Amino acid sequence: MNATEKFIHRPLTLLGNTLTIIGCLGLLLAVSGAINAETFAVGISSGIRVIGTVAVSGCLLSAIGYGLADYFEK
């Protein structure tokens, strides 16, 4: 694996894992009532949906990063 391949998938994986953790913590805090989820509301989307979008996008970025790592290993 060369430096270019590491430059591509490692940041994606790190960013994805970070967003997933932040999104999941945000969802837990919003459901438990520790934070007001409506402060994250945008337009007609509820705050829970916006926080959930952060977690889902993190999962997708992680999957892309790990997939690229597996692809470059072969």
Secondary structure, DSSP 8 states (H G I E B T S, - for coil): --HHHHHHHHHHHHHHHHHHHHHHHHHHHHHHTSS-GGGG-BTTB-HHHHHHHHHHHHHHHHHHHHHHHHHHH-
